[in-house]
Amino acid sequence: FDADWNDVGTRRYATYTNLNPGEYTFRVKAANHDGLWNEKGASIKITITPPFWATWWFKLIMLSLVLLTIRHFVNYQAQKRNLLKTKALAHLTQLKLLRNQMNPHFLLNTLSSIRALVLIDKEQAWQMISELSEFFRYALQNFNKVEASLNDEIEAAQNYICIQKICFHDSLNVSYHLDDRARECVVPAFLLQPLVENAIKHGAMTSSEHFKIRIRTIFEKGVLSIHVSNTGSLNSPPNDTPQKDNVHGTSLRNIKERLGIMFQDRFAFKLFEENGWVHLNIQINYEGKNGKKKFHTHRTELAYAKESSEHTVTG
């Protein structure tokens, strides 16, 4: 610790601070009044022990704890990822099961309409089969998908409406008010067509001979609104026999379940009657917890996000 001897005169003590742990030898030599030094002097061995946090065993314990903590964190993250993958797979499976329930429902109803039309007008039946073929072309192309852009859903619904207009001739009037900004939003696959189907079936049962359907989409401040309305009422006529799959039953529950899986508590689903119209409104908040909107960037529809050009079409 000292590079050389320290001459302390007549002082009979020595003070050392901040000595590092280790083995030391403290040496002393003295001189008499004549200045004759005892070169041999005297010595004592001194051991400075380290504090417990500087010992090797404490360092080993701390290193072990750090390694165990890292291992636990890595395992936790792996388990968390596996849990999320499991939940995602379960949700995906459930979405596919729910979505696939829609295809037989629609196909059976359409085939029944075609069967009735064949006996009346073969040309229109042929046209209806062509429209049905186009619709199922879309269905097959998106067979394994649980989500789709709203634009694709609108096109599929319009194809379905063409089929129904053949059945109802001039008694069905459909109008559209479509916000182009909404077309790129991602929604559950086969969302819009069942809504339109319900509106047509219920409108035909509860309104006058000539009934109307209105379809409206709006995208504003990160919220997508889908409105499907029909003339008529929520209550079926007394003489009508209830069907197993009524117009406001299984298909709407199916849609609500799929919306719940995809958007959890970030959607609203409302069915009500007002002023001779039945309204079904769906609102989806795309900003949610992470503040990010989710869009479908398919084909050339990105242009819709730049400018809103709403338009109304009546068919």
VEXDREN-2710 file (C-alpha; in Angstrom, 1 decimal):
% VEXDREN-2710
k/r/px/py/pz
1/PHE/0.0/0.0/0.0
2/ASP/2.9/2.4/0.8
3/ALA/5.7/2.7/-1.8
4/ASP/8.3/3.8/0.9
5/TRP/8.8/4.2/4.6
6/ASN/6.8/6.9/6.4
7/ASP/8.7/9.0/9.0
8/VAL/6.2/9.8/11.7
9/GLY/8.5/11.3/14.4
10/THR/7.3/10.4/17.8
11/ARG/3.8/9.5/16.8
12/ARG/3.0/6.0/17.9
13/TYR/0.0/5.1/15.7
14/ALA/-0.7/4.8/11.9
15/THR/-4.0/5.2/10.1
16/TYR/-5.0/3.5/6.9
17/THR/-8.3/3.9/5.1
18/ASN/-9.8/2.4/2.0
19/LEU/-7.7/-0.7/2.2
20/ASN/-8.7/-3.2/-0.5
21/PRO/-9.4/-6.8/0.7
22/GLY/-6.2/-8.9/1.0
23/GLU/-3.1/-9.8/3.0
24/TYR/-0.9/-7.0/4.4
25/THR/2.3/-6.8/6.5
26/PHE/2.6/-3.7/8.8
27/ARG/6.3/-3.0/9.6
28/VAL/7.8/-0.7/12.1
29/LYS/11.4/0.3/12.9
30/ALA/12.6/2.9/15.4
31/ALA/15.8/4.8/16.4
32/ASN/17.2/5.7/19.8
33/HIS/18.2/9.2/20.9
34/ASP/21.6/8.7/19.2
35/GLY/19.9/8.1/15.8
36/LEU/20.8/4.5/15.7
37/TRP/18.0/2.6/13.8
38/ASN/16.9/-0.9/14.5
39/GLU/16.8/-2.1/10.9
40/LYS/15.1/-5.4/11.7
41/GLY/12.2/-3.7/13.4
42/ALA/9.0/-5.5/14.0
43/SER/6.1/-6.6/11.8
44/ILE/2.5/-7.9/12.0
45/LYS/0.3/-9.7/9.4
46/ILE/-3.0/-8.1/8.8
47/THR/-5.9/-9.6/6.8
48/ILE/-8.6/-7.4/5.3
49/THR/-11.7/-9.4/4.6
50/PRO/-14.0/-8.3/1.7
51/PRO/-17.7/-7.3/2.4
52/PHE/-20.2/-10.1/1.6
53/TRP/-21.3/-8.4/-1.7
54/ALA/-17.6/-8.6/-2.9
55/THR/-17.2/-12.3/-2.1
56/TRP/-17.0/-14.9/-4.9
57/TRP/-19.9/-16.9/-3.5
58/PHE/-22.2/-13.9/-3.5
59/LYS/-21.2/-13.0/-7.0
60/LEU/-21.9/-16.6/-8.0
61/ILE/-25.3/-16.5/-6.4
62/MET/-26.1/-13.2/-8.1
63/LEU/-24.9/-14.5/-11.5
64/SER/-27.1/-17.6/-11.0
65/LEU/-30.1/-15.4/-10.1
66/VAL/-29.6/-13.2/-13.2
67/LEU/-29.3/-16.3/-15.5
68/LEU/-32.4/-17.8/-13.9
69/THR/-34.3/-14.5/-14.3
70/ILE/-33.3/-14.3/-18.0
71/ARG/-34.2/-17.9/-18.5
72/HIS/-37.6/-17.4/-16.8
73/PHE/-38.2/-14.3/-18.9
74/VAL/-37.4/-16.1/-22.1
75/ASN/-39.6/-19.0/-21.2
76/TYR/-42.4/-16.6/-20.2
77/GLN/-42.1/-14.8/-23.6
78/ALA/-42.1/-18.2/-25.4
79/GLN/-45.2/-19.3/-23.4
80/LYS/-46.9/-16.0/-24.1
81/ARG/-46.2/-16.3/-27.8
82/ASN/-47.5/-19.9/-27.8
83/LEU/-50.6/-18.8/-26.0
84/LEU/-51.2/-16.0/-28.4
85/LYS/-50.7/-18.4/-31.3
86/THR/-53.1/-20.9/-29.8
87/LYS/-55.7/-18.2/-29.2
88/ALA/-55.2/-16.9/-32.7
89/LEU/-55.5/-20.4/-34.2
90/ALA/-58.7/-21.0/-32.1
91/HIS/-60.2/-17.7/-33.3
92/LEU/-59.2/-18.4/-36.9
93/THR/-60.8/-21.9/-36.7
94/GLN/-63.9/-20.4/-35.1
95/LEU/-64.1/-17.7/-37.7
96/LYS/-63.8/-20.3/-40.5
97/LEU/-66.5/-22.4/-39.0
98/LEU/-68.8/-19.5/-38.6
99/ARG/-68.1/-18.1/-42.0
100/ASN/-68.6/-21.5/-43.7
101/GLN/-72.1/-21.7/-42.1
102/MET/-73.1/-18.8/-44.4
103/ASN/-72.4/-20.6/-47.8
104/PRO/-74.9/-23.5/-47.5
105/HIS/-77.5/-21.1/-46.1
106/PHE/-77.2/-18.7/-49.1
107/LEU/-76.9/-21.5/-51.7
108/LEU/-80.0/-23.4/-50.6
109/ASN/-82.1/-20.2/-50.7
110/THR/-80.8/-19.2/-54.2
111/LEU/-81.3/-22.7/-55.6
112/SER/-84.9/-22.7/-54.4
113/SER/-85.5/-19.4/-56.2
114/ILE/-83.9/-20.7/-59.4
115/ARG/-86.1/-23.9/-59.2
116/ALA/-89.2/-21.7/-59.0
117/LEU/-88.0/-19.4/-61.8
118/VAL/-87.2/-22.2/-64.2
119/LEU/-90.9/-23.0/-64.6
120/ILE/-91.8/-19.3/-65.3
121/ASP/-89.0/-17.8/-67.3
122/LYS/-86.1/-19.9/-68.5
123/GLU/-84.0/-17.0/-69.8
124/GLN/-84.1/-15.2/-66.5
125/ALA/-83.3/-18.5/-64.7
126/TRP/-80.3/-18.8/-67.0
127/GLN/-79.3/-15.3/-66.1
128/MET/-79.7/-16.0/-62.5
129/ILE/-77.5/-19.1/-62.7
130/SER/-74.8/-16.9/-64.4
131/GLU/-75.1/-14.4/-61.5
132/LEU/-74.9/-17.2/-59.0
133/SER/-71.8/-18.5/-60.7
134/GLU/-70.1/-15.2/-60.4
135/PHE/-71.0/-14.9/-56.8
136/PHE/-69.6/-18.4/-56.0
137/ARG/-66.5/-17.6/-58.0
138/TYR/-65.8/-14.9/-55.4
139/ALA/-66.7/-17.4/-52.6
140/LEU/-64.3/-20.0/-53.9
141/GLN/-61.5/-17.5/-54.4
142/ASN/-61.9/-16.4/-50.8
143/PHE/-62.7/-19.9/-49.4
144/ASN/-59.8/-19.9/-46.8
145/LYS/-60.0/-16.2/-45.9
146/VAL/-61.8/-15.0/-42.8
147/GLU/-61.5/-11.4/-43.7
148/ALA/-61.9/-9.3/-46.8
149/SER/-62.0/-5.7/-48.0
150/LEU/-65.3/-4.0/-47.8
151/ASN/-65.0/-3.2/-51.5
152/ASP/-65.0/-6.9/-52.3
153/GLU/-67.9/-7.4/-50.0
154/ILE/-69.8/-4.6/-51.8
155/GLU/-69.2/-6.3/-55.1
156/ALA/-70.4/-9.7/-53.9
157/ALA/-73.5/-8.1/-52.3
158/GLN/-74.3/-6.3/-55.6
159/ASN/-74.0/-9.6/-57.4
160/TYR/-76.4/-11.1/-55.0
161/ILE/-78.8/-8.2/-55.4
162/CYS/-78.8/-8.8/-59.2
163/ILE/-79.9/-12.3/-58.5
164/GLN/-82.7/-11.1/-56.3
165/LYS/-83.9/-8.4/-58.6
166/ILE/-84.5/-11.1/-61.2
167/CYS/-86.7/-12.9/-58.7
168/PHE/-88.6/-9.8/-57.6
169/HIS/-88.8/-8.0/-61.0
170/ASP/-89.8/-4.4/-60.4
171/SER/-90.9/-4.8/-56.9
172/LEU/-87.4/-4.4/-55.4
173/ASN/-85.7/-1.1/-55.4
174/VAL/-82.1/-0.9/-54.0
175/SER/-80.2/2.4/-53.5
176/TYR/-76.5/2.8/-52.5
177/HIS/-74.7/5.6/-50.7
178/LEU/-71.1/4.4/-50.6
179/ASP/-68.1/6.3/-49.1
180/ASP/-65.0/5.4/-51.1
181/ARG/-62.8/5.9/-48.0
182/ALA/-64.6/2.9/-46.5
183/ARG/-63.9/0.4/-49.3
184/GLU/-60.4/-0.5/-48.0
185/CYS/-61.5/-1.3/-44.5
186/VAL/-61.0/-5.0/-43.5
187/VAL/-64.2/-6.7/-42.3
188/PRO/-65.2/-10.4/-41.7
189/ALA/-65.6/-12.2/-45.0
190/PHE/-69.2/-12.6/-46.2
191/LEU/-70.4/-9.8/-43.9
192/LEU/-72.5/-7.6/-46.2
193/GLN/-74.4/-10.2/-48.3
194/PRO/-76.2/-11.9/-45.3
195/LEU/-77.3/-8.4/-44.1
196/VAL/-78.7/-7.6/-47.6
197/GLU/-80.4/-11.0/-47.7
198/ASN/-82.1/-10.4/-44.4
199/ALA/-83.2/-7.0/-45.5
200/ILE/-84.7/-8.4/-48.8
201/LYS/-86.4/-11.3/-47.1
202/HIS/-87.9/-9.3/-44.3
203/GLY/-88.8/-6.4/-46.5
204/ALA/-90.7/-8.7/-48.8
205/MET/-92.6/-10.2/-45.9
206/THR/-93.5/-7.0/-44.0
207/SER/-93.7/-4.1/-46.4
208/SER/-95.9/-3.4/-49.4
209/GLU/-95.7/-5.0/-52.8
210/HIS/-92.9/-2.6/-53.8
211/PHE/-90.3/-2.4/-51.1
212/LYS/-87.0/-0.6/-50.8
213/ILE/-83.5/-1.4/-49.6
214/ARG/-80.9/1.2/-48.7
215/ILE/-77.2/0.4/-48.3
216/ARG/-74.9/3.0/-46.9
217/THR/-71.2/3.0/-45.8
218/ILE/-69.3/5.8/-44.1
219/PHE/-65.7/6.0/-42.8
220/GLU/-64.9/8.9/-40.6
221/LYS/-62.3/9.4/-37.8
222/GLY/-61.2/5.8/-37.8
223/VAL/-64.8/4.5/-37.5
224/LEU/-66.5/2.4/-40.2
225/SER/-70.3/2.6/-40.3
226/ILE/-72.4/0.1/-42.3
227/HIS/-76.1/0.7/-42.6
228/VAL/-78.6/-1.7/-44.3
229/SER/-82.2/-0.6/-44.2
230/ASN/-85.5/-2.0/-45.6
231/THR/-89.0/-0.8/-45.6
232/GLY/-91.4/-2.8/-43.4
233/SER/-91.3/-3.8/-39.8
234/LEU/-89.4/-6.1/-37.4
235/ASN/-92.5/-8.2/-36.6
236/SER/-93.6/-10.8/-39.2
237/PRO/-97.2/-10.9/-40.3
238/PRO/-99.4/-13.1/-38.1
239/ASN/-100.2/-15.6/-40.8
240/ASP/-96.5/-16.3/-41.5
241/THR/-95.1/-19.6/-40.2
242/PRO/-91.8/-19.0/-38.3
243/GLN/-88.9/-20.5/-40.1
244/LYS/-86.1/-22.5/-38.4
245/ASP/-83.6/-19.9/-39.6
246/ASN/-85.6/-16.7/-39.4
247/VAL/-84.5/-13.6/-41.0
248/HIS/-83.2/-12.0/-37.9
249/GLY/-81.9/-15.2/-36.2
250/THR/-78.9/-17.4/-37.0
251/SER/-77.2/-15.3/-39.7
252/LEU/-77.2/-12.2/-37.6
253/ARG/-75.9/-14.0/-34.5
254/ASN/-73.2/-15.5/-36.8
255/ILE/-72.2/-12.0/-37.9
256/LYS/-72.1/-10.7/-34.4
257/GLU/-69.9/-13.6/-33.2
258/ARG/-67.5/-13.0/-36.0
259/LEU/-67.3/-9.3/-35.4
260/GLY/-66.7/-10.0/-31.7
261/ILE/-63.8/-12.3/-32.5
262/MET/-62.2/-9.9/-34.9
263/PHE/-62.8/-6.6/-33.1
264/GLN/-63.7/-7.7/-29.5
265/ASP/-65.3/-4.6/-27.8
266/ARG/-64.5/-2.2/-30.7
267/PHE/-67.8/-2.7/-32.6
268/ALA/-71.5/-1.9/-32.1
269/PHE/-74.4/-3.8/-33.7
270/LYS/-77.9/-2.4/-33.6
271/LEU/-81.2/-3.5/-35.1
272/PHE/-84.2/-1.3/-34.7
273/GLU/-87.4/-0.1/-36.5
274/GLU/-88.2/3.6/-37.2
275/ASN/-90.7/5.4/-39.3
276/GLY/-91.7/2.4/-41.4
277/TRP/-88.1/1.3/-41.9
278/VAL/-86.0/-1.5/-40.3
279/HIS/-82.4/-0.4/-39.8
280/LEU/-79.4/-2.6/-39.1
281/ASN/-76.3/-0.5/-38.2
282/ILE/-72.8/-1.8/-37.6
283/GLN/-70.0/0.5/-36.4
284/ILE/-66.3/-0.7/-36.2
285/ASN/-63.6/1.3/-34.5
286/TYR/-60.3/0.7/-36.3
287/GLU/-58.1/2.8/-34.1
288/GLY/-58.7/0.7/-30.9
289/LYS/-55.9/0.3/-28.3
290/ASN/-52.9/0.7/-30.6
291/GLY/-54.1/3.7/-32.4
292/LYS/-53.6/2.1/-35.9
293/LYS/-56.1/1.7/-38.6
294/LYS/-56.3/-1.6/-40.5
295/PHE/-56.8/-1.4/-44.2
296/HIS/-56.8/-3.9/-47.0
297/THR/-54.3/-2.7/-49.5
298/HIS/-55.4/-4.9/-52.4
299/ARG/-55.3/-4.0/-56.1
300/THR/-55.6/-0.2/-56.9
301/GLU/-58.0/0.7/-54.1
302/LEU/-55.4/2.7/-52.2
303/ALA/-56.6/5.8/-54.1
304/TYR/-59.7/5.7/-52.0
305/ALA/-57.8/6.7/-48.9
306/LYS/-56.7/10.0/-50.5
307/GLU/-60.0/11.5/-51.3
308/SER/-63.6/10.9/-50.3
309/SER/-66.0/10.9/-53.3
310/GLU/-69.3/9.7/-52.0
311/HIS/-71.9/8.8/-54.5
312/THR/-75.4/7.5/-54.6
313/VAL/-76.6/4.8/-57.1
314/THR/-80.2/3.6/-57.4
315/GLY/-81.0/0.3/-59.0
END
